[in-house]
Amino acid sequence: NPGRLGGPPAPAPPTWPSPSCRIHAAMGTQDEGFKLFVGDLPPDITEEEIRTVFSHYGQVGSILLLGQQGFRSSRCALLFYAQQQSAEDAISVLNGIYKIRADAE
């Protein structure tokens, strides 16, 4: 199943118009663990906020906040789970549904 954990790398993340938090997919493994791309984050998001939300599903290792791109006001991040099941759980519960902050647009 392309784009799933352990499968071939997922394609570049699309641009979503929705303001809710988007988790593109886990994109394989690295030494850091199982990698997730998280998009449509507020421009002032902190690593602590991301860790607080995603640690409910398992041990989160490193988090890389990526800068704003172009005219978009949102940010994205890469985060790494120690266990594949944690990444799968986060995707199934949060993707396209969860707002990282209650006051988010």
FIKOLZA-1660 file (N, C-alpha, C; in steps of 0.1 Angstrom, whole numbers, plus 5000, padded with zeros to 4 digits):
% residues 105
   i   px   py   pz ch aa at
   1 5008 4988 5000  A  N  N
   1 5000 5000 5000  A  N CA
   1 5009 5012 5000  A  N  C
   2 5011 5019 4989  A  P  N
   2 5020 5031 4988  A  P CA
   2 5016 5042 4998  A  P  C
   3 5026 5048 5004  A  G  N
   3 5024 5059 5013  A  G CA
   3 5022 5054 5027  A  G  C
   4 5020 5041 5030  A  R  N
   4 5018 5036 5043  A  R CA
   4 5032 5033 5049  A  R  C
   5 5032 5031 5062  A  L  N
   5 5045 5028 5068  A  L CA
   5 5051 5015 5062  A  L  C
   6 5064 5016 5059  A  G  N
   6 5071 5005 5054  A  G CA
   6 5069 5003 5039  A  G  C
   7 5060 5011 5033  A  G  N
   7 5058 5010 5018  A  G CA
   7 5067 5020 5011  A  G  C
   8 5065 5022 4998  A  P  N
   8 5073 5032 4991  A  P CA
   8 5071 5046 4996  A  P  C
   9 5080 5055 4994  A  P  N
   9 5078 5069 4999  A  P CA
   9 5065 5075 4993  A  P  C
  10 5059 5083 5001  A  A  N
  10 5046 5089 4997  A  A CA
  10 5050 5101 4988  A  A  C
  11 5040 5105 4979  A  P  N
  11 5043 5116 4971  A  P CA
  11 5043 5129 4979  A  P  C
  12 5048 5140 4973  A  A  N
  12 5048 5153 4980  A  A CA
  12 5034 5156 4985  A  A  C
  13 5033 5162 4997  A  P  N
  13 5020 5165 5003  A  P CA
  13 5013 5175 4995  A  P  C
  14 5000 5173 4992  A  P  N
  14 4992 5183 4985  A  P CA
  14 4989 5195 4994  A  P  C
  15 4984 5205 4987  A  T  N
  15 4979 5217 4995  A  T CA
  15 4964 5215 4997  A  T  C
  16 4961 5216 5010  A  W  N
  16 4947 5214 5014  A  W CA
  16 4941 5228 5018  A  W  C
  17 4929 5231 5014  A  P  N
  17 4923 5243 5018  A  P CA
  17 4917 5243 5032  A  P  C
  18 4915 5231 5037  A  S  N
  18 4909 5230 5051  A  S CA
  18 4918 5235 5061  A  S  C
  19 4913 5242 5072  A  P  N
  19 4921 5247 5082  A  P CA
  19 4925 5237 5093  A  P  C
  20 4919 5225 5093  A  S  N
  20 4921 5215 5103  A  S CA
  20 4935 5209 5100  A  S  C
  21 4941 5204 5111  A  C  N
  21 4954 5197 5110  A  C CA
  21 4954 5186 5101  A  C  C
  22 4963 5185 5092  A  R  N
  22 4964 5174 5082  A  R CA
  22 4977 5166 5085  A  R  C
  23 4976 5153 5085  A  I  N
  23 4987 5145 5086  A  I CA
  23 4988 5137 5073  A  I  C
  24 4998 5140 5065  A  H  N
  24 4999 5135 5052  A  H CA
  24 5000 5119 5052  A  H  C
  25 5010 5114 5058  A  A  N
  25 5012 5100 5060  A  A CA
  25 5025 5097 5066  A  A  C
  26 5027 5085 5072  A  A  N
  26 5040 5082 5076  A  A CA
  26 5048 5078 5064  A  A  C
  27 5060 5082 5063  A  M  N
  27 5068 5081 5051  A  M CA
  27 5080 5072 5053  A  M  C
  28 5078 5060 5059  A  G  N
  28 5089 5051 5061  A  G CA
  28 5097 5053 5074  A  G  C
  29 5108 5047 5075  A  T  N
  29 5116 5048 5087  A  T CA
  29 5130 5054 5085  A  T  C
  30 5135 5060 5095  A  Q  N
  30 5149 5064 5096  A  Q CA
  30 5154 5060 5109  A  Q  C
  31 5166 5064 5112  A  D  N
  31 5172 5061 5125  A  D CA
  31 5163 5067 5137  A  D  C
  32 5157 5078 5134  A  E  N
  32 5149 5085 5144  A  E CA
  32 5136 5078 5147  A  E  C
  33 5131 5070 5138  A  G  N
  33 5118 5063 5140  A  G CA
  33 5110 5064 5128  A  G  C
  34 5097 5064 5130  A  F  N
  34 5087 5064 5120  A  F CA
  34 5082 5078 5118  A  F  C
  35 5084 5083 5106  A  K  N
  35 5082 5097 5103  A  K CA
  35 5068 5101 5098  A  K  C
  36 5063 5112 5104  A  L  N
  36 5050 5117 5099  A  L CA
  36 5052 5131 5094  A  L  C
  37 5044 5135 5084  A  F  N
  37 5044 5149 5079  A  F CA
  37 5030 5154 5085  A  F  C
  38 5031 5166 5091  A  V  N
  38 5019 5172 5097  A  V CA
  38 5018 5186 5091  A  V  C
  39 5007 5189 5084  A  G  N
  39 5006 5202 5077  A  G CA
  39 4994 5210 5083  A  G  C
  40 4993 5222 5077  A  D  N
  40 4982 5232 5081  A  D CA
  40 4983 5235 5096  A  D  C
  41 4995 5237 5101  A  L  N
  41 4997 5241 5115  A  L CA
  41 4997 5257 5116  A  L  C
  42 4993 5262 5127  A  P  N
  42 4994 5277 5129  A  P CA
  42 5009 5282 5127  A  P  C
  43 5010 5294 5122  A  P  N
  43 5024 5299 5120  A  P CA
  43 5032 5301 5132  A  P  C
  44 5026 5302 5144  A  D  N
  44 5033 5304 5157  A  D CA
  44 5033 5291 5165  A  D  C
  45 5031 5279 5159  A  I  N
  45 5031 5267 5166  A  I CA
  45 5044 5264 5173  A  I  C
  46 5044 5257 5184  A  T  N
  46 5057 5254 5191  A  T CA
  46 5059 5239 5191  A  T  C
  47 5071 5235 5193  A  E  N
  47 5074 5220 5194  A  E CA
  47 5067 5214 5206  A  E  C
  48 5065 5222 5216  A  E  N
  48 5059 5217 5228  A  E CA
  48 5044 5213 5226  A  E  C
  49 5037 5222 5218  A  E  N
  49 5023 5220 5215  A  E CA
  49 5022 5207 5206  A  E  C
  50 5031 5205 5197  A  I  N
  50 5030 5193 5188  A  I CA
  50 5033 5181 5197  A  I  C
  51 5043 5181 5205  A  R  N
  51 5046 5170 5213  A  R CA
  51 5034 5167 5223  A  R  C
  52 5028 5177 5228  A  T  N
  52 5017 5174 5237  A  T CA
  52 5005 5167 5230  A  T  C
  53 5002 5171 5218  A  V  N
  53 4991 5164 5211  A  V CA
  53 4995 5150 5207  A  V  C
  54 5007 5149 5200  A  F  N
  54 5010 5136 5194  A  F CA
  54 5016 5126 5204  A  F  C
  55 5020 5130 5216  A  S  N
  55 5025 5120 5225  A  S CA
  55 5014 5112 5232  A  S  C
  56 5002 5116 5230  A  H  N
  56 4990 5107 5234  A  H CA
  56 4990 5094 5227  A  H  C
  57 4997 5093 5216  A  Y  N
  57 4996 5081 5208  A  Y CA
  57 5009 5072 5208  A  Y  C
  58 5019 5077 5215  A  G  N
  58 5031 5070 5217  A  G CA
  58 5043 5079 5219  A  G  C
  59 5055 5073 5221  A  Q  N
  59 5067 5081 5223  A  Q CA
  59 5071 5088 5211  A  Q  C
  60 5072 5102 5212  A  V  N
  60 5076 5110 5201  A  V CA
  60 5091 5114 5203  A  V  C
  61 5099 5111 5193  A  G  N
  61 5113 5115 5193  A  G CA
  61 5115 5129 5189  A  G  C
  62 5122 5131 5178  A  S  N
  62 5125 5144 5174  A  S CA
  62 5114 5150 5166  A  S  C
  63 5113 5163 5166  A  I  N
  63 5103 5171 5159  A  I CA
  63 5110 5182 5151  A  I  C
  64 5107 5183 5139  A  L  N
  64 5113 5193 5130  A  L CA
  64 5103 5202 5125  A  L  C
  65 5102 5215 5130  A  L  N
  65 5093 5225 5125  A  L CA
  65 5099 5231 5112  A  L  C
  66 5091 5231 5102  A  L  N
  66 5095 5236 5089  A  L CA
  66 5090 5250 5087  A  L  C
  67 5097 5259 5081  A  G  N
  67 5093 5273 5079  A  G CA
  67 5081 5274 5070  A  G  C
  68 5075 5286 5071  A  Q  N
  68 5064 5289 5062  A  Q CA
  68 5069 5290 5047  A  Q  C
  69 5060 5285 5038  A  Q  N
  69 5064 5285 5024  A  Q CA
  69 5055 5294 5016  A  Q  C
  70 5061 5303 5009  A  G  N
  70 5054 5312 5000  A  G CA
  70 5044 5321 5007  A  G  C
  71 5032 5322 5001  A  F  N
  71 5022 5331 5007  A  F CA
  71 5013 5324 5017  A  F  C
  72 5015 5311 5019  A  R  N
  72 5007 5304 5029  A  R CA
  72 5010 5308 5043  A  R  C
  73 5001 5310 5052  A  S  N
  73 5003 5314 5065  A  S CA
  73 5005 5302 5075  A  S  C
  74 5003 5290 5070  A  S  N
  74 5005 5279 5079  A  S CA
  74 5019 5273 5078  A  S  C
  75 5022 5265 5088  A  R  N
  75 5035 5258 5089  A  R CA
  75 5032 5243 5088  A  R  C
  76 5043 5235 5087  A  C  N
  76 5042 5221 5088  A  C CA
  76 5054 5216 5096  A  C  C
  77 5053 5203 5099  A  A  N
  77 5063 5197 5108  A  A CA
  77 5065 5182 5104  A  A  C
  78 5077 5177 5107  A  L  N
  78 5080 5163 5106  A  L CA
  78 5082 5159 5121  A  L  C
  79 5076 5147 5124  A  L  N
  79 5078 5142 5138  A  L CA
  79 5081 5127 5136  A  L  C
  80 5088 5122 5146  A  F  N
  80 5092 5108 5146  A  F CA
  80 5087 5100 5158  A  F  C
  81 5080 5089 5155  A  Y  N
  81 5075 5080 5166  A  Y CA
  81 5085 5069 5167  A  Y  C
  82 5086 5064 5179  A  A  N
  82 5095 5052 5182  A  A CA
  82 5089 5040 5176  A  A  C
  83 5075 5039 5176  A  Q  N
  83 5068 5027 5172  A  Q CA
  83 5059 5029 5160  A  Q  C
  84 5059 5020 5151  A  Q  N
  84 5050 5021 5139  A  Q CA
  84 5035 5023 5143  A  Q  C
  85 5031 5015 5153  A  Q  N
  85 5017 5015 5157  A  Q CA
  85 5013 5029 5162  A  Q  C
  86 5022 5036 5169  A  S  N
  86 5019 5049 5174  A  S CA
  86 5016 5059 5162  A  S  C
  87 5024 5058 5152  A  A  N
  87 5022 5066 5140  A  A CA
  87 5009 5063 5133  A  A  C
  88 5006 5050 5132  A  E  N
  88 4993 5046 5126  A  E CA
  88 4981 5051 5134  A  E  C
  89 4982 5050 5147  A  D  N
  89 4971 5055 5156  A  D CA
  89 4969 5070 5155  A  D  C
  90 4980 5078 5154  A  A  N
  90 4979 5092 5153  A  A CA
  90 4972 5096 5139  A  A  C
  91 4976 5089 5129  A  I  N
  91 4970 5091 5116  A  I CA
  91 4955 5089 5116  A  I  C
  92 4951 5077 5121  A  S  N
  92 4937 5073 5121  A  S CA
  92 4928 5082 5130  A  S  C
  93 4934 5088 5140  A  V  N
  93 4925 5096 5149  A  V CA
  93 4925 5111 5145  A  V  C
  94 4937 5116 5141  A  L  N
  94 4938 5130 5139  A  L CA
  94 4937 5135 5125  A  L  C
  95 4940 5127 5115  A  N  N
  95 4941 5132 5101  A  N CA
  95 4928 5139 5096  A  N  C
  96 4928 5151 5093  A  G  N
  96 4917 5158 5087  A  G CA
  96 4906 5162 5097  A  G  C
  97 4908 5159 5109  A  I  N
  97 4897 5160 5119  A  I CA
  97 4901 5170 5130  A  I  C
  98 4913 5168 5135  A  Y  N
  98 4917 5175 5148  A  Y CA
  98 4922 5189 5145  A  Y  C
  99 4918 5199 5153  A  K  N
  99 4924 5212 5153  A  K CA
  99 4934 5213 5164  A  K  C
 100 4946 5217 5161  A  I  N
 100 4957 5218 5171  A  I CA
 100 4953 5228 5182  A  I  C
 101 4945 5238 5179  A  R  N
 101 4941 5247 5189  A  R CA
 101 4926 5250 5188  A  R  C
 102 4920 5252 5199  A  A  N
 102 4905 5254 5198  A  A CA
 102 4902 5267 5191  A  A  C
 103 4910 5277 5191  A  D  N
 103 4907 5290 5185  A  D CA
 103 4913 5291 5171  A  D  C
 104 4917 5280 5165  A  A  N
 104 4923 5280 5151  A  A CA
 104 4911 5282 5142  A  A  C
 105 4915 5288 5130  A  E  N
 105 4905 5291 5120  A  E CA
 105 4899 5278 5115  A  E  C
% end
